[in-house]
Amino acid sequence: MKRAIISDIHSNLEALQAVLTDIRANGIQEIYCLGDIVGYGPNPRECVDLVMNCKVCLLGNHDQGALFDPEGFNVGAERAIFWTREQLEDVNSTSPSAFKRWDFLGERPRVHKEGTIIYVHGSIRNPLNEYVFPEDIYQQSKMEKIFSMIEWISFQGHTHVPGVFTEALEFFSPEELENQEFPLDESQKLMINVGSVGQPRDGDRRACYVIQEDNLVRFRRVEYPAEITQQKIHAIPELDNRLGDRLLEGR
């Protein structure tokens, strides 16, 4: 078994295209997406169209915000999601693609489970909205409650910060891992954050995703022309310039 796991694309077409190219270069056919296809970025329709080809795709909180009313979003994120909704509605087009995109997003599950491995956007406790940050290893009660629900491994996104959480309350960033790989031991429960394709927030501007194999996970970082995405965002009045600027900072 060998698959790619992507998350948090956020309408960043340049990053998604670069990651898909890297996935193909690694000979991987099977792709799982953990949600947040849209939001923040300038190309929601194109990103949804590409992600439709994934074997598994989950619902993210920004995807839900585009379908319904956004809850708990800051002003910039809320403006972006309302603009995104307009693009997806494509009211000036009679193309069936608009309806196909809405149907696709509306049919996304919140959880995908395969044996003792679970795939979510946020956490197993709250698949859509709960953040699990690296500093949460110091929140013993929170982490113990989440790990008590995990049978073996939980793959997740949402924070845009990649890394591995262990049941012993440790967190390892990809840079701390030899060859950016972490071995999978059936006796050790893990939460694995796959990072963000379209808006990394760990100080590394490169797109991030994970390759899952039978006995390990490998983090991959992929260069992409973030300046192009930034320029597109700056050209759209409804999108805050900061959403483009932060792409160059990885924050």
Number of C-alpha atoms within 10 A of each C-alpha: 8 17 20 26 28 31 31 31 32 26 26 31 25 21 26 27 15 16 25 18 12 17 21 12 9 13 10 15 12 16 21 20 28 32 32 28 34 32 30 29 29 28 22 24 21 16 22 23 14 14 21 15 12 15 12 18 30 24 25 29 26 29 24 20 22 24 19 13 12 18 11 11 14 10 10 15 20 21 17 26 29 20 22 28 20 12 16 23 18 15 10 7 9 9 10 8 15 17 13 15 19 16 12 16 22 15 12 16 16 20 19 16 10 7 8 12 15 19 27 29 32 27 26 22 15 14 23 25 16 15 17 21 16 19 10 16 19 11 10 11 10 12 18 14 11 17 23 13 12 19 15 19 22 25 23 29 32 29 23 25 24 28 25 21 25 17 17 14 17 14 21 16 16 21 12 12 15 9 11 17 19 20 12 17 12 12 7 12 21 25 24 22 32 32 31 30 29 34 33 25 19 18 13 16 23 26 27 29 27 27 20 20 14 10 12 13 22 19 24 21 19 17 14 19 13 24 14 14 25 21 14 17 23 18 13 14 10 15 25 19 17 13 21 24 18 17 24 19 16 17 16
